[in-house]
């Protein structure tokens, strides 16, 4: 693996008090694209007293960073699962079966955290000894120190369990339903890339968290309904980025609501002036301004991605994503005006109270965008492409729609067929993710 380490853990291999496996239960590509995985690795390395093995799961096999024999993981003290996707819970099961490991043994302890552990705590808790729900930075050292004390026979197993369960966010299989999500009240150091590699979603890109959670409360979204919006100071963000400018000039600004950062345009202008190519993890469409699109185009971008979810005003009110079609069309016009060649729209089907008329409203929005692009085609000498990413709505625990019954598969297939009719219009492309 071609990696550039921005931090060092070499001392940890020579002198360690605990052996810890940090496992991302999916591919190397997915894990090294994940900022949460980088953050936990950085916290572990900062202690300078642990042997840390990064572990990934590809093609039903374990991929190790240092060790040659995965069976040696059974001799570790802690196995930490960084779980971003609930679909990867099944991979945790597969990994534990490969290792012939099960909860409720002295070592190694099995602990899972990350977004997936917060969303589907019950399913995760069945596979491990402990789960952590929420943001771990403030409690991380306390948790690790308890296991260190237990390993050194300073506390009993009962005392270990009792003290762990006193920490907000920690739960075992008996207490997951009553555990509270741990939220940091004041953000300190932003999470950022600590190992650069070309085998990620953003190749050789320094990712940095600029905001956390979301100020909007879309009813289908776990993030917006389980935390308050916070942001890092402009100066702290810029200092972290400028420190790596001799290593890479590719930067990714990460957050569920990046454009709500009060200084985002200033940050963007400064990074462009310093010669950085800047990417964004996501946009909230109603935070996009013409000035932002102008900067976005000047920075060399040729495509824009937004998530209107639906073209139905009725459904927008139901899911509480009140971004008008008029606003979407305004953004599409700016995109064309400033030379962007592709507009990607994330759309959901199978939403609560959805019917065929709502699908027709979405089709109408797409066709209105195409008409708008046609007006610019003569001036631009090309026709911008509309790329639709159609995803089936899946209710998530911890959201207002968690008890919603998904529509019958035949209904979903019928609505996909309706949307596919748009292909005949030309310059409209599709991708589907249907459960």
C-alpha positions as CSV (number, residue, x, y, z in Angstrom):
1,X,0.0,0.0,0.0
2,X,1.4,3.4,-1.0
3,X,1.0,5.5,2.1
4,X,2.3,8.8,3.4
5,X,2.1,8.9,7.2
6,X,1.4,12.4,8.6
7,X,1.8,11.0,12.1
8,X,4.1,8.4,13.5
9,X,3.3,5.2,15.5
10,X,6.7,3.6,15.2
11,X,7.5,4.0,18.8
12,X,4.4,2.2,19.7
13,X,5.6,-1.0,18.1
14,X,8.8,-1.1,20.1
15,X,7.2,-0.3,23.5
16,X,3.6,-1.1,24.1
17,X,1.3,-1.5,27.2
18,X,-1.7,-2.6,25.2
19,X,-2.0,-4.4,21.8
20,X,-5.0,-2.8,20.0
21,X,-6.5,-3.8,16.7
22,X,-8.4,-1.0,15.0
23,X,-10.8,-2.7,12.5
24,X,-12.8,-1.1,9.7
25,X,-15.2,-3.9,8.7
26,X,-15.1,-3.1,5.1
27,X,-12.4,-2.5,2.4
28,X,-9.2,-0.6,2.7
29,X,-10.6,1.9,0.2
30,X,-13.7,2.6,2.3
31,X,-11.8,2.6,5.6
32,X,-9.0,5.0,4.5
33,X,-11.7,7.3,3.0
34,X,-13.4,7.5,6.4
35,X,-12.4,10.4,8.6
36,X,-13.7,8.8,11.8
37,X,-11.3,5.9,11.3
38,X,-8.4,8.4,10.9
39,X,-9.5,10.2,14.1
40,X,-9.5,7.1,16.3
41,X,-6.1,6.0,14.8
42,X,-4.7,9.5,15.6
43,X,-6.0,9.3,19.2
44,X,-4.4,5.9,19.7
45,X,-1.1,7.0,18.2
46,X,-1.0,10.1,20.4
47,X,-0.6,7.9,23.5
48,X,2.8,6.5,22.3
49,X,2.3,3.4,24.4
50,X,0.2,1.0,22.3
51,X,0.9,-1.4,19.5
52,X,-1.8,-0.6,16.9
53,X,-2.8,-2.8,14.0
54,X,-5.0,-1.4,11.3
55,X,-7.3,-4.1,10.0
56,X,-9.7,-4.1,7.0
57,X,-12.1,-6.7,5.5
58,X,-12.0,-7.4,1.8
59,X,-13.4,-10.3,-0.2
60,X,-14.3,-12.1,3.1
61,X,-10.6,-11.9,4.1
62,X,-8.8,-9.8,6.7
63,X,-6.2,-7.3,5.4
64,X,-3.6,-6.4,8.0
65,X,-1.2,-3.5,8.2
66,X,1.8,-5.1,10.1
67,X,1.1,-8.7,11.0
68,X,1.3,-11.6,8.6
69,X,-0.9,-14.0,10.5
70,X,-4.4,-12.7,11.5
71,X,-4.8,-15.4,14.1
72,X,-2.4,-13.3,16.3
73,X,-5.2,-10.8,16.8
74,X,-6.7,-13.3,19.3
75,X,-3.7,-12.4,21.6
76,X,-4.6,-8.6,21.5
77,X,-6.1,-6.8,24.4
78,X,-8.7,-4.7,22.5
79,X,-10.4,-5.0,19.2
80,X,-12.0,-1.8,18.2
81,X,-14.5,-1.7,15.4
82,X,-15.0,1.6,13.6
83,X,-18.5,1.1,12.2
84,X,-19.8,3.7,9.8
85,X,-22.4,1.7,7.9
86,X,-25.1,-0.5,9.5
87,X,-24.7,-2.9,6.5
88,X,-21.2,-3.8,7.8
89,X,-22.6,-5.3,11.0
90,X,-22.7,-8.6,9.2
91,X,-19.0,-8.1,8.4
92,X,-18.3,-7.9,12.1
93,X,-20.0,-11.3,12.5
94,X,-17.8,-12.7,9.7
95,X,-14.6,-11.3,11.2
96,X,-15.3,-12.7,14.6
97,X,-16.1,-16.1,13.1
98,X,-12.8,-16.1,11.2
99,X,-11.0,-15.3,14.4
100,X,-13.2,-17.7,16.4
101,X,-13.8,-14.9,18.9
102,X,-17.0,-14.2,20.8
103,X,-18.0,-11.6,23.5
104,X,-17.7,-12.2,27.2
105,X,-14.1,-13.4,27.4
106,X,-11.2,-11.8,29.3
107,X,-9.1,-10.7,26.2
108,X,-9.5,-9.4,23.7
109,X,-12.4,-7.1,24.6
110,X,-14.6,-6.3,21.6
111,X,-15.8,-2.7,21.3
112,X,-17.7,-1.0,18.5
113,X,-18.2,2.7,17.8
114,X,-19.0,5.0,15.0
115,X,-22.2,6.1,13.2
116,X,-23.4,2.5,12.6
117,X,-23.1,1.7,16.3
118,X,-25.2,4.8,17.1
119,X,-27.9,4.0,14.5
120,X,-28.5,0.3,15.2
121,X,-27.2,-0.2,18.7
122,X,-29.3,-3.3,19.4
123,X,-27.8,-5.3,16.4
124,X,-24.3,-4.2,17.2
125,X,-24.5,-4.9,20.9
126,X,-25.3,-8.6,20.2
127,X,-21.9,-9.0,18.6
128,X,-19.5,-7.2,20.9
129,X,-18.8,-6.6,24.6
130,X,-19.4,-2.8,24.5
131,X,-20.6,-0.2,22.1
132,X,-19.9,3.5,22.2
133,X,-22.7,5.8,20.9
134,X,-21.7,9.3,20.0
135,X,-18.5,11.3,19.9
136,X,-15.7,9.6,21.6
137,X,-12.9,12.2,21.8
138,X,-13.5,13.5,25.3
139,X,-13.9,10.1,26.9
140,X,-11.4,8.1,24.8
141,X,-8.5,8.3,27.2
142,X,-10.7,7.4,30.2
143,X,-12.0,4.3,28.4
144,X,-8.6,3.1,27.4
145,X,-7.1,3.7,30.8
146,X,-9.7,1.5,32.4
147,X,-8.7,-1.4,30.2
148,X,-5.1,-0.6,30.9
149,X,-5.8,-0.8,34.7
150,X,-7.6,-4.0,34.3
151,X,-4.8,-5.5,32.3
152,X,-2.3,-4.5,35.0
153,X,-4.6,-6.1,37.7
154,X,-5.3,-2.7,39.3
155,X,-9.1,-3.2,39.0
156,X,-11.4,-6.2,38.9
157,X,-13.6,-7.2,36.0
158,X,-16.6,-6.1,38.0
159,X,-15.0,-2.7,38.7
160,X,-14.1,-2.3,35.0
161,X,-17.6,-3.0,33.9
162,X,-19.1,-0.7,36.5
163,X,-16.8,2.2,35.6
164,X,-17.3,1.8,31.9
165,X,-21.0,1.9,32.2
166,X,-20.8,5.2,34.1
167,X,-19.3,6.8,31.0
168,X,-22.0,8.5,28.9
169,X,-22.2,6.7,25.5
170,X,-20.9,3.4,26.7
171,X,-23.3,0.4,26.9
172,X,-23.2,-3.4,26.9
173,X,-25.8,-5.8,25.5
174,X,-28.0,-5.4,28.6
175,X,-28.0,-1.5,28.7
176,X,-27.9,-0.4,25.0
177,X,-31.5,0.7,25.0
178,X,-31.0,3.2,27.9
179,X,-27.6,4.5,27.0
180,X,-27.4,8.2,26.0
181,X,-25.5,9.4,23.0
182,X,-22.3,11.2,24.0
183,X,-22.0,14.7,22.4
184,X,-19.0,17.0,22.8
185,X,-20.1,20.4,23.9
186,X,-17.1,22.3,22.7
187,X,-15.1,21.1,19.7
188,X,-11.4,21.2,20.0
189,X,-9.1,19.7,17.4
190,X,-10.8,18.9,14.1
191,X,-10.6,15.3,12.7
192,X,-8.3,15.2,9.7
193,X,-6.4,12.7,7.5
194,X,-3.4,11.2,9.2
195,X,-2.4,8.8,6.4
196,X,-2.5,9.9,2.7
197,X,-3.0,7.3,0.1
198,X,-4.1,7.1,-3.5
199,X,-6.5,4.2,-2.8
200,X,-9.4,6.3,-1.4
201,X,-12.5,8.1,-2.6
202,X,-10.4,11.3,-2.5
203,X,-7.0,10.3,-3.8
204,X,-4.1,11.8,-1.9
205,X,-6.5,14.4,-0.4
206,X,-6.1,15.9,3.1
207,X,-9.6,15.7,4.5
208,X,-10.5,17.9,7.4
209,X,-13.7,18.2,9.5
210,X,-15.1,21.8,9.4
211,X,-18.5,21.3,10.9
212,X,-20.2,18.6,13.0
213,X,-23.9,17.5,12.9
214,X,-26.5,19.6,11.1
215,X,-28.7,22.5,11.9
216,X,-31.5,21.0,9.9
217,X,-33.9,18.3,11.1
218,X,-34.7,16.2,8.1
219,X,-37.0,13.5,9.5
220,X,-35.2,10.6,7.8
221,X,-31.7,11.6,8.9
222,X,-30.0,10.3,12.0
223,X,-27.3,13.0,12.1
224,X,-29.7,16.0,12.2
225,X,-31.9,14.4,14.9
226,X,-29.1,13.3,17.2
227,X,-26.8,16.2,17.8
228,X,-26.5,20.0,17.6
229,X,-24.7,21.9,14.8
230,X,-21.1,23.0,15.7
231,X,-18.2,24.3,13.7
232,X,-14.4,24.7,14.1
233,X,-12.8,28.2,14.1
234,X,-11.6,29.4,10.7
235,X,-8.0,29.9,12.0
236,X,-7.8,26.3,13.4
237,X,-9.0,24.9,10.1
238,X,-6.6,27.0,8.0
239,X,-3.6,26.2,10.2
240,X,-4.1,22.5,9.9
241,X,-4.4,22.7,6.1
242,X,-1.5,25.1,5.5
243,X,0.8,22.8,7.6
244,X,0.5,20.1,4.9
245,X,0.8,22.3,1.8
246,X,4.3,21.0,0.9
247,X,2.8,17.4,1.0
248,X,-0.4,17.8,-1.0
249,X,-2.4,20.6,-2.5
250,X,-5.6,18.6,-2.5
251,X,-8.0,19.3,0.4
252,X,-11.5,18.0,1.2
253,X,-13.7,20.0,3.6
254,X,-15.9,17.5,5.5
255,X,-19.2,17.9,7.4
256,X,-22.9,17.2,7.0
257,X,-23.6,20.9,6.7
258,X,-20.3,22.4,5.4
259,X,-21.8,25.5,3.8
260,X,-23.4,26.6,7.1
261,X,-20.0,27.4,8.5
262,X,-20.1,31.2,9.0
263,X,-16.6,31.7,7.5
264,X,-16.8,29.1,4.7
265,X,-16.4,31.6,1.8
266,X,-13.4,33.2,3.5
267,X,-11.9,29.8,4.0
268,X,-12.5,28.9,0.4
269,X,-11.1,32.1,-1.0
270,X,-7.9,31.7,1.1
271,X,-7.4,28.1,0.1
272,X,-7.9,29.0,-3.6
273,X,-5.4,31.8,-3.2
274,X,-2.9,29.4,-1.6
275,X,-3.2,27.1,-4.6
276,X,-5.3,24.3,-3.1
277,X,-7.8,22.3,-5.1
278,X,-10.8,22.0,-2.7
279,X,-13.5,19.4,-2.6
280,X,-16.6,19.2,-0.4
281,X,-18.2,16.2,1.2
282,X,-21.7,17.6,0.8
283,X,-23.8,20.6,0.1
284,X,-27.1,21.7,1.5
285,X,-28.7,23.2,-1.6
286,X,-30.4,26.2,0.1
287,X,-27.0,27.3,1.4
288,X,-25.5,27.5,-2.1
289,X,-25.0,31.1,-3.4
290,X,-24.0,32.5,-6.7
291,X,-20.7,33.7,-5.2
292,X,-20.0,30.1,-4.0
293,X,-20.7,28.7,-7.4
294,X,-18.3,31.3,-9.0
295,X,-15.5,30.3,-6.6
296,X,-16.3,26.6,-7.1
297,X,-15.9,27.0,-10.9
298,X,-12.8,29.1,-10.6
299,X,-11.2,26.3,-8.5
300,X,-11.5,24.0,-11.5
301,X,-14.7,22.0,-10.7
302,X,-16.9,20.9,-13.6
303,X,-19.6,19.0,-11.7
304,X,-22.0,19.8,-8.8
305,X,-23.9,17.4,-6.6
306,X,-27.0,18.3,-4.5
307,X,-29.7,16.3,-2.8
308,X,-33.2,17.6,-3.3
309,X,-34.5,14.1,-2.5
310,X,-37.8,14.7,-4.3
311,X,-39.5,17.2,-6.6
312,X,-42.8,16.9,-4.7
313,X,-43.5,19.9,-2.5
314,X,-45.9,17.7,-0.5
315,X,-43.1,15.2,0.3
316,X,-40.6,17.9,1.1
317,X,-42.9,19.1,3.9
318,X,-43.4,15.6,5.2
319,X,-39.7,14.8,5.4
320,X,-38.9,18.4,6.5
321,X,-36.5,19.1,3.7
322,X,-37.9,22.4,2.5
323,X,-35.8,23.3,-0.5
324,X,-38.1,24.6,-3.2
325,X,-37.9,23.6,-6.8
326,X,-37.4,27.3,-7.6
327,X,-34.2,27.2,-5.5
328,X,-33.0,24.1,-7.3
329,X,-33.6,25.7,-10.7
330,X,-31.7,28.8,-9.6
331,X,-28.7,26.7,-8.6
332,X,-28.9,24.8,-11.9
333,X,-28.8,28.1,-13.7
334,X,-25.7,29.3,-11.8
335,X,-24.1,26.0,-12.5
336,X,-24.6,26.4,-16.3
337,X,-23.7,30.1,-16.2
338,X,-20.3,29.4,-14.6
339,X,-19.4,26.5,-16.9
340,X,-20.2,23.4,-14.9
341,X,-20.8,20.4,-17.2
342,X,-22.7,18.0,-14.9
343,X,-25.3,18.4,-12.2
344,X,-25.9,15.3,-10.0
345,X,-29.1,15.0,-8.1
346,X,-29.6,12.5,-5.2
347,X,-33.2,11.4,-5.1
348,X,-35.2,9.1,-2.8
349,X,-38.1,6.9,-3.7
350,X,-40.4,5.0,-1.3
351,X,-40.8,8.0,1.1
352,X,-43.8,8.1,3.6
353,X,-47.1,9.0,1.9
354,X,-45.5,8.9,-1.6
355,X,-47.6,8.2,-4.6
356,X,-47.2,8.2,-8.4
357,X,-48.1,11.9,-8.6
358,X,-45.1,12.7,-6.4
359,X,-42.8,10.8,-8.8
360,X,-44.4,12.9,-11.7
361,X,-43.4,16.0,-9.7
362,X,-39.8,14.8,-9.5
363,X,-39.8,14.0,-13.2
364,X,-41.2,17.5,-13.8
365,X,-38.3,19.1,-11.8
366,X,-35.7,17.1,-13.8
367,X,-37.3,18.2,-17.1
368,X,-37.4,21.8,-16.0
369,X,-33.7,21.6,-15.3
370,X,-33.1,20.2,-18.7
371,X,-35.1,23.0,-20.3
372,X,-33.0,25.5,-18.4
373,X,-29.8,23.8,-19.7
374,X,-31.1,23.9,-23.2
375,X,-31.2,27.7,-23.0
376,X,-27.5,27.8,-22.1
377,X,-26.5,25.1,-24.7
378,X,-26.0,27.6,-27.6
379,X,-23.8,29.9,-25.5
380,X,-21.8,27.1,-23.9
381,X,-21.5,25.0,-27.1
382,X,-22.4,21.9,-25.1
383,X,-25.3,20.6,-23.1
384,X,-24.7,20.0,-19.4
385,X,-25.6,16.5,-18.2
386,X,-28.1,15.7,-15.5
387,X,-27.0,12.6,-13.5
388,X,-29.7,11.1,-11.2
389,X,-28.8,8.9,-8.3
390,X,-32.0,7.1,-7.2
391,X,-31.9,5.5,-3.7
392,X,-34.7,3.7,-2.0
393,X,-35.7,5.3,1.3
394,X,-34.8,3.0,4.2
395,X,-36.1,4.0,7.7
396,X,-33.3,4.3,10.3
397,X,-33.4,3.8,14.0
398,X,-33.1,7.1,15.9
399,X,-35.1,9.1,13.4
400,X,-38.8,10.1,13.2
401,X,-39.4,7.6,10.5
402,X,-37.9,4.6,12.2
403,X,-41.3,2.7,12.5
404,X,-42.3,3.4,8.8
405,X,-43.1,0.3,6.8
406,X,-41.4,0.3,3.4
407,X,-43.5,0.0,0.3
408,X,-43.9,-3.3,-1.5
409,X,-41.1,-4.0,-3.9
410,X,-43.5,-4.1,-6.8
411,X,-44.4,-0.5,-6.1
412,X,-40.8,0.5,-6.0
413,X,-40.2,-1.2,-9.4
414,X,-43.1,0.6,-10.9
415,X,-41.8,4.0,-9.8
416,X,-38.3,3.2,-11.1
417,X,-39.9,2.4,-14.4
418,X,-41.6,5.8,-14.4
419,X,-38.3,7.6,-13.7
420,X,-36.5,5.6,-16.4
421,X,-38.7,7.2,-19.0
422,X,-36.6,10.3,-18.5
423,X,-33.7,8.6,-20.2
424,X,-35.5,9.1,-23.6
425,X,-35.2,12.8,-23.1
426,X,-31.4,12.7,-23.6
427,X,-28.6,14.1,-21.5
428,X,-30.1,12.4,-18.4
429,X,-28.3,9.5,-16.8
430,X,-29.3,7.2,-14.0
431,X,-27.9,5.0,-11.2
432,X,-30.1,3.0,-8.8
433,X,-29.5,1.7,-5.2
434,X,-32.5,-0.3,-4.4
435,X,-32.7,-2.7,-1.4
